[in-house]
Amino acid sequence: MTLLRDRDFRRLFLADAASQAGAQALVLALPLVAVSALRASPAELGVLAACQTLAFAMIGLPAGAIVDRLRKRVVMIVSDWGRALALASVPIAWWLDALSIHQLYAVALVLGVFTVFFDVAYQSYLPHLVERERLVEGNSALEVVRTMAQVGGPSAGGYLIQLFTAPFALVATAAGFAWSALCLAMIGKPEPRQDTRRTRLGKEIAEGVRFVLGQPLLRRIAGCTATANLFVAMSQPLILLLLARELGLGAGAIGLLTAVGGLGGITGAMVNARLVRRLGQGPAMWLGIAVPAPLTFVLPWMEADWRLGLFVLFEFFVGAGVVVYNVTQLSFRQSITPEPLLGRMNATIRFLVWGTLPLGGLLGGALGEVMGVRNTLLIAAIGSCLAFLWLFTSPLRTMRVLPADRSSYTGS
């Protein structure tokens, strides 16, 4: 990837590697703190999952308008340090014998707030750093980082949990965020000065919402992602509960199993360009969602035997499909959006597609208490198979080249 020869992009690449590795370790560590150290119930795990993503529904839209007013690199640096400090409070409280499920809820909420600002700024920053015609290359490189973190992050997190206990494993996650902040601080390319002539925040938020809802293909992409996220959020905490409590697997084994999704993601990143050339951008996008979806029916019938091999297949193909889908749709979103609207476009999309995550977490926890873990996973599997219909019933079903017509934007 020739972009890695660019010093500033390389620093963004390294910052993303550290942040993603920490975030992937956190996928296991935070819920396993609740399961192993605090003996959390399915309902409490559902609330914890909701807390981690609630910020996208609560402040997602204003975050986009705020990010468009600020230097995006500064927003990312502050967000990294905020997440590092929030995570550091967990092992300190554990050491003082004062850790509670309510503190985990609070830490998850704080992490969510800083993640909202980091992600909106991050997705809006890349077009400042590279030319728009190289966005697919840049997003593909960063997606490889994310998937490599998926390979090493969960397994490393699992073994760190076994070695140091779950609360102290969060120290490594906090260090990843701190390193990311340092790498971002060394980027030399200046951002363009932001327009200081601003209108009311509400009017700016409305501009971003109108832009997204006024683009038919963006609406379809948002609907597809939101539906998939709803059922993923229902199932993820329950998968961990099933593996750890019902099947009796250790944190290290769980980390290795879930790391396979990262191997699938690397495969998806490697074949993505060829798939897009062969099938077209639209078909590559919906096939990335549709093909692995039936494998979710493996989850309700998992046992600690040969069926864990089917779980490995599920993780691999879902990881590959997610990368193909994400690289294609994110590059399209960035290319079609006028630069002054990038933050608000990304925030609006995140509000729509991540706003279903806390609902899914709460719904999964509630259904898990009433119907049991396996029956809830069956419902989530059925729902996951429907997400691709948003794209399949639109022009994206056969559209080989997605439009990149960035309409003129003059501001308020």
C-alpha positions as CSV (number, residue, x, y, z in Angstrom):
1,M,0.0,0.0,0.0
2,T,1.8,3.1,-1.3
3,L,0.0,5.4,1.2
4,L,2.1,4.0,4.0
5,R,5.0,5.8,2.5
6,D,3.4,9.0,3.5
7,R,4.7,9.9,7.0
8,D,1.5,11.5,8.3
9,F,-0.8,8.7,7.0
10,R,1.6,6.2,8.6
11,R,1.2,8.0,11.9
12,L,-2.5,7.8,11.6
13,F,-2.1,4.1,10.7
14,L,-0.1,3.5,13.9
15,A,-2.5,5.5,16.0
16,D,-5.4,3.5,14.6
17,A,-3.5,0.2,15.2
18,A,-3.0,1.1,18.9
19,S,-6.5,2.3,19.4
20,Q,-8.1,-0.7,17.6
21,A,-6.0,-3.2,19.6
22,G,-7.1,-1.6,22.8
23,A,-10.7,-1.5,21.7
24,Q,-10.7,-5.2,20.6
25,A,-9.3,-6.2,24.0
26,L,-12.0,-4.2,25.6
27,V,-14.7,-6.2,23.7
28,L,-13.9,-9.2,26.0
29,A,-12.5,-7.5,29.0
30,L,-15.3,-5.2,30.1
31,P,-18.1,-7.8,30.0
32,L,-15.8,-10.4,31.4
33,V,-15.1,-8.1,34.3
34,A,-18.9,-8.1,34.9
35,V,-19.2,-11.9,34.4
36,S,-16.2,-13.2,36.3
37,A,-15.5,-10.5,38.9
38,L,-19.1,-9.3,39.7
39,R,-21.2,-12.4,38.6
40,A,-23.4,-10.2,36.4
41,S,-26.8,-11.6,35.2
42,P,-28.0,-11.5,31.6
43,A,-30.0,-8.4,32.4
44,E,-27.0,-6.6,33.8
45,L,-24.9,-7.6,30.8
46,G,-27.6,-6.2,28.6
47,V,-27.6,-2.9,30.5
48,L,-23.8,-2.8,30.3
49,A,-23.9,-3.4,26.5
50,A,-26.5,-0.6,26.2
51,C,-24.3,1.8,28.2
52,Q,-21.4,1.2,25.9
53,T,-23.4,2.5,22.9
54,L,-26.1,4.8,24.4
55,A,-24.0,7.9,23.6
56,F,-24.5,7.4,19.9
57,A,-28.2,7.7,20.3
58,M,-28.0,10.5,22.9
59,I,-25.3,12.9,21.6
60,G,-24.5,11.5,18.1
61,L,-26.2,14.3,16.2
62,P,-24.8,17.3,18.1
63,A,-21.3,15.6,18.1
64,G,-21.2,15.9,14.3
65,A,-22.0,19.6,14.3
66,I,-19.4,20.2,17.1
67,V,-16.7,18.2,15.3
68,D,-17.3,20.2,12.2
69,R,-16.5,23.4,14.2
70,L,-13.2,22.0,15.7
71,R,-9.9,20.6,14.6
72,K,-10.6,16.9,14.1
73,R,-7.2,15.7,15.1
74,V,-7.5,17.6,18.5
75,V,-10.9,16.0,19.0
76,M,-9.3,12.5,18.5
77,I,-6.4,13.2,20.8
78,V,-8.7,14.4,23.7
79,S,-11.0,11.4,23.1
80,D,-8.1,9.0,23.3
81,W,-6.9,10.4,26.6
82,G,-10.4,10.5,28.0
83,R,-10.9,6.8,27.3
84,A,-7.5,5.9,28.8
85,L,-8.3,7.7,32.1
86,A,-11.8,6.2,32.3
87,L,-10.5,2.7,31.9
88,A,-7.7,3.2,34.4
89,S,-10.4,3.8,37.1
90,V,-11.5,0.1,36.9
91,P,-8.3,-1.6,38.1
92,I,-7.9,1.1,40.7
93,A,-11.4,0.4,42.1
94,W,-10.8,-3.3,42.0
95,W,-7.5,-3.0,43.9
96,L,-9.3,-0.9,46.5
97,D,-12.1,-3.6,46.7
98,A,-14.6,-0.9,45.6
99,L,-15.6,-2.0,42.1
100,S,-19.3,-2.4,41.4
101,I,-21.5,-3.0,38.4
102,H,-22.7,0.6,38.6
103,Q,-19.1,1.8,38.2
104,L,-18.8,-0.3,35.1
105,Y,-22.0,1.2,33.8
106,A,-20.5,4.7,34.4
107,V,-17.2,3.8,32.7
108,A,-19.1,2.3,29.7
109,L,-21.1,5.6,29.4
110,V,-17.9,7.7,29.5
111,L,-16.2,5.5,27.0
112,G,-19.2,5.8,24.7
113,V,-19.2,9.6,24.8
114,F,-15.5,9.8,23.9
115,T,-15.9,7.1,21.3
116,V,-18.7,9.1,19.6
117,F,-16.4,12.1,19.2
118,F,-13.4,10.0,18.2
119,D,-15.2,8.0,15.5
120,V,-17.0,11.0,14.0
121,A,-13.7,13.0,13.9
122,Y,-11.8,10.0,12.6
123,Q,-14.0,9.2,9.7
124,S,-14.1,12.9,8.8
125,Y,-10.3,13.4,9.1
126,L,-9.1,11.0,6.5
127,P,-10.3,13.1,3.5
128,H,-8.1,16.0,5.0
129,L,-5.1,13.7,5.0
130,V,-5.4,11.9,1.6
131,E,-6.9,12.8,-1.8
132,R,-10.5,11.7,-2.4
133,E,-9.5,9.4,-5.2
134,R,-7.3,7.5,-2.7
135,L,-10.0,7.1,0.0
136,V,-10.7,3.4,-0.9
137,E,-6.9,2.7,-0.5
138,G,-6.8,4.6,2.8
139,N,-9.9,3.0,4.2
140,S,-8.7,-0.5,3.1
141,A,-5.4,0.0,4.9
142,L,-7.2,1.2,8.0
143,E,-9.6,-1.7,7.8
144,V,-6.7,-4.1,7.7
145,V,-5.6,-2.5,11.0
146,R,-9.0,-3.1,12.5
147,T,-9.1,-6.7,11.4
148,M,-5.5,-7.4,12.5
149,A,-6.5,-6.0,15.9
150,Q,-9.5,-8.4,15.8
151,V,-7.0,-11.3,15.4
152,G,-4.7,-10.3,18.2
153,G,-6.9,-8.2,20.4
154,P,-9.4,-10.7,21.8
155,S,-6.9,-13.5,22.2
156,A,-4.4,-11.2,23.8
157,G,-7.1,-9.8,26.0
158,G,-8.3,-13.2,27.0
159,Y,-4.8,-14.3,28.1
160,L,-4.2,-11.0,29.9
161,I,-7.5,-11.6,31.7
162,Q,-6.4,-15.1,32.7
163,L,-3.0,-13.9,33.8
164,F,-3.8,-10.6,35.6
165,T,-7.6,-11.0,36.1
166,A,-10.1,-9.0,34.0
167,P,-9.9,-5.6,35.8
168,F,-6.1,-5.3,35.4
169,A,-6.2,-6.4,31.8
170,L,-7.8,-3.1,31.1
171,V,-4.5,-1.4,31.8
172,A,-3.2,-2.6,28.4
173,T,-6.3,-1.2,26.8
174,A,-5.8,2.2,28.4
175,A,-2.2,2.1,27.2
176,G,-3.3,1.5,23.7
177,F,-5.5,4.7,23.7
178,A,-2.6,6.7,25.2
179,W,-0.2,5.5,22.5
180,S,-2.8,6.4,19.8
181,A,-3.0,10.0,21.2
182,L,0.8,10.3,21.1
183,C,0.9,9.1,17.4
184,L,-1.9,11.5,16.4
185,A,0.0,14.4,18.1
186,M,3.0,13.8,15.8
187,I,1.0,14.3,12.5
188,G,2.5,17.3,10.8
189,K,0.0,18.2,8.1
190,P,-2.1,21.1,9.2
191,E,-5.9,21.0,9.0
192,P,-7.7,23.7,7.0
193,R,-8.9,26.5,9.3
194,Q,-12.5,26.0,10.2
195,D,-15.1,28.5,9.2
196,T,-15.9,30.6,12.2
197,R,-19.1,32.0,10.7
198,R,-21.5,29.6,12.5
199,T,-25.3,29.5,12.8
200,R,-27.2,27.9,15.6
201,L,-26.2,24.3,16.5
202,G,-29.7,23.0,15.8
203,K,-29.7,24.4,12.3
204,E,-26.3,22.8,11.5
205,I,-27.5,19.5,12.9
206,A,-30.6,19.7,10.7
207,E,-28.4,20.3,7.6
208,G,-26.5,17.0,8.2
209,V,-29.8,15.1,8.8
210,R,-31.3,16.6,5.6
211,F,-28.3,15.7,3.6
212,V,-28.3,12.0,4.7
213,L,-32.1,11.5,4.5
214,G,-32.1,13.3,1.1
215,Q,-29.8,10.8,-0.4
216,P,-31.8,7.6,-1.3
217,L,-28.7,5.3,-1.3
218,L,-27.5,6.7,2.0
219,R,-30.9,6.0,3.5
220,R,-30.7,2.4,2.3
221,I,-27.2,1.9,3.7
222,A,-28.2,3.4,7.0
223,G,-31.2,1.1,7.2
224,C,-29.2,-2.0,6.4
225,T,-26.5,-1.2,9.0
226,A,-29.0,-0.3,11.7
227,T,-30.9,-3.5,11.3
228,A,-27.7,-5.6,11.3
229,N,-26.4,-3.8,14.4
230,L,-29.7,-4.3,16.3
231,F,-29.4,-8.1,16.1
232,V,-25.6,-8.1,16.6
233,A,-26.1,-6.1,19.8
234,M,-28.8,-8.6,20.9
235,S,-26.5,-11.6,20.5
236,Q,-23.0,-10.4,21.4
237,P,-23.3,-10.3,25.2
238,L,-25.2,-13.6,25.2
239,I,-22.5,-15.3,23.1
240,L,-20.0,-14.4,25.8
241,L,-22.3,-15.6,28.5
242,L,-22.9,-18.9,26.7
243,L,-19.2,-19.5,26.1
244,A,-18.1,-18.6,29.5
245,R,-20.9,-19.8,31.8
246,E,-22.8,-22.6,30.0
247,L,-19.9,-24.1,28.0
248,G,-17.3,-23.4,30.7
249,L,-14.6,-22.0,28.4
250,G,-11.7,-19.9,29.8
251,A,-11.0,-16.3,28.8
252,G,-8.0,-17.4,26.7
253,A,-10.1,-19.9,24.7
254,I,-12.9,-17.4,24.1
255,G,-10.3,-14.9,22.9
256,L,-8.8,-17.4,20.4
257,L,-12.3,-18.3,19.1
258,T,-13.4,-14.7,18.6
259,A,-10.0,-13.7,17.1
260,V,-10.9,-15.8,14.0
261,G,-13.2,-13.0,12.9
262,G,-10.1,-10.9,12.5
263,L,-8.6,-13.5,10.2
264,G,-11.7,-13.4,8.1
265,G,-11.5,-9.6,8.1
266,I,-7.9,-9.7,6.8
267,T,-9.1,-12.1,4.0
268,G,-12.0,-9.7,3.2
269,A,-9.6,-6.7,3.0
270,M,-7.3,-8.7,0.6
271,V,-10.0,-9.7,-1.8
272,N,-12.2,-6.6,-1.5
273,A,-10.7,-4.7,-4.5
274,R,-11.0,-7.8,-6.7
275,L,-14.6,-8.5,-5.6
276,V,-15.6,-4.9,-6.4
277,R,-13.9,-5.1,-9.8
278,R,-15.6,-8.4,-10.6
279,L,-19.1,-7.9,-9.1
280,G,-19.4,-4.1,-8.9
281,Q,-19.7,-1.9,-5.8
282,G,-23.4,-2.4,-5.1
283,P,-23.4,-6.2,-5.3
284,A,-20.2,-6.4,-3.3
285,M,-21.8,-4.4,-0.6
286,W,-25.0,-6.4,-0.2
287,L,-23.3,-9.8,-0.7
288,G,-21.0,-8.9,2.2
289,I,-24.0,-8.8,4.5
290,A,-26.1,-11.5,2.9
291,V,-23.6,-14.4,2.5
292,P,-22.4,-14.9,6.1
293,A,-25.8,-14.2,7.7
294,P,-27.2,-17.8,7.6
295,L,-24.2,-18.9,9.7
296,T,-25.7,-17.1,12.7
297,F,-28.0,-20.1,13.1
298,V,-25.0,-21.9,14.5
299,L,-25.1,-19.9,17.7
300,P,-28.2,-21.2,19.4
301,W,-27.0,-24.8,19.2
302,M,-23.4,-24.4,20.3
303,E,-21.8,-27.0,22.6
304,A,-18.3,-27.6,23.8
305,D,-17.7,-30.2,21.0
306,W,-17.3,-30.2,17.2
307,R,-19.9,-27.5,16.9
308,L,-17.3,-25.0,18.1
309,G,-15.8,-25.6,14.6
310,L,-19.0,-24.2,13.1
311,F,-18.6,-21.1,15.4
312,V,-15.1,-20.6,14.0
313,L,-16.6,-20.6,10.5
314,F,-19.2,-18.1,11.6
315,E,-16.6,-15.8,13.0
316,F,-14.4,-16.1,9.9
317,F,-17.1,-15.4,7.3
318,V,-18.8,-12.7,9.3
319,G,-15.4,-10.9,9.7
320,A,-14.8,-11.1,6.0
321,G,-18.2,-9.9,5.0
322,V,-18.1,-6.9,7.4
323,V,-14.9,-5.7,5.9
324,V,-16.1,-5.9,2.3
325,Y,-19.3,-4.0,3.3
326,N,-17.6,-1.4,5.5
327,V,-14.9,-0.4,3.1
328,T,-17.3,-0.1,0.2
329,Q,-20.0,1.9,2.0
330,L,-17.6,4.1,4.0
331,S,-15.6,5.1,0.9
332,F,-18.9,5.9,-0.9
333,R,-20.1,8.1,2.0
334,Q,-16.9,10.0,2.1
335,S,-16.7,10.6,-1.6
336,I,-20.3,11.8,-2.0
337,T,-20.3,14.3,0.9
338,P,-19.1,18.0,0.6
339,E,-16.2,18.6,3.0
340,P,-18.0,21.1,5.3
341,L,-20.6,18.4,6.0
342,L,-18.3,15.4,6.6
343,G,-18.6,15.5,10.4
344,R,-22.4,15.9,10.4
345,M,-22.9,13.2,7.7
346,N,-20.8,10.7,9.7
347,A,-22.6,11.7,12.9
348,T,-26.0,11.3,11.4
349,I,-25.2,7.9,9.9
350,R,-23.7,6.8,13.3
351,F,-26.8,8.1,15.1
352,L,-29.0,6.1,12.8
353,V,-27.0,2.9,12.7
354,W,-25.5,2.9,16.3
355,G,-28.7,4.1,17.9
356,T,-30.1,0.6,17.6
357,L,-27.2,-0.8,19.6
358,P,-28.4,0.1,23.1
359,L,-31.9,-1.0,22.1
360,G,-30.4,-4.4,21.0
361,G,-28.4,-4.8,24.2
362,L,-31.4,-4.1,26.4
363,L,-33.7,-6.3,24.3
364,G,-31.2,-9.2,24.3
365,G,-30.7,-8.9,28.0
366,A,-34.5,-8.8,28.7
367,L,-35.3,-11.7,26.3
368,G,-32.3,-13.7,27.7
369,E,-33.8,-13.5,31.2
370,V,-37.4,-14.4,30.0
371,M,-36.7,-16.9,27.1
372,G,-33.2,-18.1,27.8
373,V,-29.9,-17.4,26.1
374,R,-30.3,-19.9,23.2
375,N,-33.8,-18.9,22.2
376,T,-32.8,-15.2,22.2
377,L,-29.8,-16.1,19.9
378,L,-32.3,-17.9,17.6
379,I,-34.4,-14.7,17.3
380,A,-31.2,-12.6,16.6
381,A,-30.2,-15.1,13.9
382,I,-33.5,-14.7,12.1
383,G,-33.3,-10.9,12.2
384,S,-29.7,-10.9,11.0
385,C,-30.7,-12.7,7.8
386,L,-33.1,-9.8,6.9
387,A,-30.7,-6.9,7.0
388,F,-29.4,-7.2,3.4
389,L,-33.0,-6.7,2.0
390,W,-32.5,-2.9,2.5
391,L,-29.8,-3.1,-0.2
392,F,-31.2,-5.9,-2.3
393,T,-34.5,-4.1,-2.9
394,S,-32.8,-0.9,-4.0
395,P,-30.8,0.1,-7.1
396,L,-27.7,-1.1,-5.2
397,R,-28.6,-4.7,-6.1
398,T,-27.1,-4.3,-9.6
399,M,-25.2,-1.0,-9.4
400,R,-21.6,-1.7,-10.5
401,V,-20.3,1.9,-9.8
402,L,-21.7,4.0,-7.0
403,P,-22.2,7.7,-7.8
404,A,-19.7,10.1,-6.4
405,D,-21.4,13.4,-7.4
406,R,-20.6,15.8,-4.5
407,S,-23.2,18.5,-4.9
408,S,-22.1,22.0,-4.3
409,Y,-22.4,23.2,-0.7
410,T,-22.4,26.9,0.2
411,G,-23.1,26.6,3.9
412,S,-25.8,28.3,6.0
